[in-house]
Amino acid sequence: MLYNTILPTKLINTLEQYRERNALIGNALFNFMEEDPYIAKWISYEALSLPVEVTERIQAAFELFATYTEDYLKNGIEKGFLRKDIRTREAAKAVNAMLFEAAKQLFRAPEPREDIMKAWTETIIGLMLDGLAAHS
C-alpha cells in the first residue's frame, strides 16, 4: 500500500502535485504505523535494545526507505521543484527521520489522532518545500 502511494513519481508535473503526493505518502506511512503498532515500536527507542542482527535488518530497512525518498527528491530536482544543489541522500534520510518521529509521536498520542497527523504532515511538507526562512 505505501509503495503504491509513492510511485510513479515521474507522473508528477507541478509543484502542487508534488505537495499533494508528499501528503499522501506521509498519511500512508502514518496509517501503516497505526495498522501495525509493532512497526512503530521498532522505529523508536525499543530498537536500541535489540540483538545486532535485528538492528542490522532495521538499518537495512531504513536504507531502503532512504532510497525511495532519494528517488522522489531526485525527481523533484529534475522537474525543477527542488534546488539542484541538494545532497539527496542526506536530505532523504533527514526527511525520513522527520517521518519516523512523526509516526512515533502519532503512535503515542491519544485518540483521535487526525489533528496531530495533519500538523505533522503540514510541518514536514512545509520544511521540505518552503523551508524555515522568511521570504521577502
C-alpha positions as CSV (number, residue, x, y, z in Angstrom):
1,M,0.0,0.0,0.0
2,L,2.7,2.5,1.0
3,Y,4.8,1.6,-2.0
4,N,1.9,2.1,-4.4
5,T,1.4,5.6,-2.9
6,I,5.0,6.6,-3.6
7,L,5.2,5.5,-7.3
8,P,5.3,6.6,-10.1
9,T,6.9,9.9,-9.3
10,K,7.6,10.7,-13.0
11,L,3.9,11.4,-13.4
12,I,4.1,14.4,-11.0
13,N,4.5,17.6,-13.2
14,T,3.6,20.5,-10.9
15,L,4.7,21.7,-7.5
16,E,1.1,21.4,-6.3
17,Q,1.0,17.7,-7.4
18,Y,4.4,17.2,-5.7
19,R,3.0,18.8,-2.5
20,E,-0.2,16.6,-2.7
21,R,1.9,13.5,-3.2
22,N,4.0,14.3,-0.2
23,A,0.8,14.5,1.9
24,L,-0.3,11.1,0.5
25,I,3.0,9.5,1.4
26,G,3.0,10.9,4.9
27,N,-0.6,9.9,5.5
28,A,0.1,6.4,4.1
29,L,3.1,6.0,6.4
30,F,1.0,7.1,9.4
31,N,-1.8,4.7,8.5
32,F,0.7,1.9,8.0
33,M,2.1,2.5,11.5
34,E,-1.3,2.7,13.0
35,E,-2.3,-0.6,11.4
36,D,0.7,-2.4,12.8
37,P,1.9,-0.8,16.1
38,Y,4.8,-3.2,16.2
39,I,6.4,-1.3,13.3
40,A,6.1,2.0,15.2
41,K,7.8,0.3,18.2
42,W,10.8,-0.8,16.2
43,I,11.5,2.6,14.8
44,S,11.5,4.0,18.3
45,Y,13.8,3.6,21.2
46,E,13.0,-0.1,21.6
47,A,15.1,-0.8,18.5
48,L,18.2,0.2,20.5
49,S,17.9,-2.9,22.8
50,L,17.5,-5.5,20.0
51,P,20.2,-8.0,19.0
52,V,22.8,-6.8,16.5
53,E,21.3,-9.0,13.7
54,V,17.9,-7.4,14.1
55,T,19.3,-3.9,14.4
56,E,21.2,-4.5,11.1
57,R,17.9,-5.6,9.4
58,I,16.2,-2.4,10.7
59,Q,19.1,-0.3,9.4
60,A,18.8,-2.1,6.0
61,A,15.1,-1.1,6.0
62,F,16.0,2.5,6.8
63,E,18.4,2.5,3.9
64,L,15.7,1.1,1.6
65,F,13.3,3.8,2.7
66,A,16.0,6.4,2.1
67,T,16.5,5.0,-1.5
68,Y,12.8,5.6,-2.2
69,T,12.8,9.0,-0.7
70,E,16.0,9.9,-2.6
71,D,14.4,8.9,-5.9
72,Y,11.5,11.1,-5.0
73,L,13.8,14.1,-4.3
74,K,15.8,13.5,-7.5
75,N,12.5,13.6,-9.4
76,G,11.7,16.9,-7.7
77,I,15.1,18.3,-8.8
78,E,14.6,17.1,-12.3
79,K,11.2,18.7,-12.5
80,G,12.5,22.0,-11.1
81,F,10.5,21.8,-7.8
82,L,13.6,21.5,-5.6
83,R,17.1,23.1,-5.7
84,K,19.7,21.4,-7.8
85,D,22.4,21.6,-5.0
86,I,20.5,19.3,-2.6
87,R,22.5,16.4,-1.2
88,T,19.8,13.9,-2.0
89,R,21.0,11.0,0.2
90,E,21.4,13.1,3.3
91,A,18.2,15.0,2.6
92,A,16.3,11.7,2.1
93,K,17.5,10.4,5.5
94,A,16.5,13.7,7.1
95,V,13.1,13.7,5.6
96,N,12.6,10.1,6.7
97,A,13.8,11.0,10.2
98,M,11.0,13.5,10.4
99,L,8.5,11.0,9.1
100,F,9.6,8.4,11.6
101,E,9.5,10.9,14.5
102,A,6.0,11.9,13.4
103,A,4.9,8.3,13.3
104,K,6.4,7.7,16.8
105,Q,4.6,10.7,18.2
106,L,1.4,9.7,16.5
107,F,1.6,6.2,17.9
108,R,2.0,7.6,21.4
109,A,-0.8,10.2,21.1
110,P,-4.3,9.6,22.4
111,E,-7.2,9.2,20.0
112,P,-8.4,10.9,17.8
113,R,-5.1,11.5,16.0
114,E,-6.3,13.3,12.9
115,D,-5.3,16.8,14.1
116,I,-1.8,15.5,15.1
117,M,-1.3,13.7,11.8
118,K,-2.4,16.9,9.9
119,A,0.0,19.1,12.0
120,W,3.0,16.7,11.3
121,T,2.1,16.4,7.6
122,E,1.9,20.2,7.1
123,T,5.1,20.7,9.1
124,I,7.2,18.2,7.2
125,I,5.9,19.3,3.8
126,G,6.5,22.9,4.8
127,L,10.0,22.2,5.8
128,M,10.7,20.2,2.6
129,L,9.2,22.7,0.2
130,D,9.2,26.1,1.9
131,G,12.0,25.9,4.5
132,L,12.0,28.0,7.6
133,A,13.5,31.2,6.2
134,A,11.2,34.2,5.9
135,H,10.9,35.1,2.2
136,S,10.9,38.8,1.4
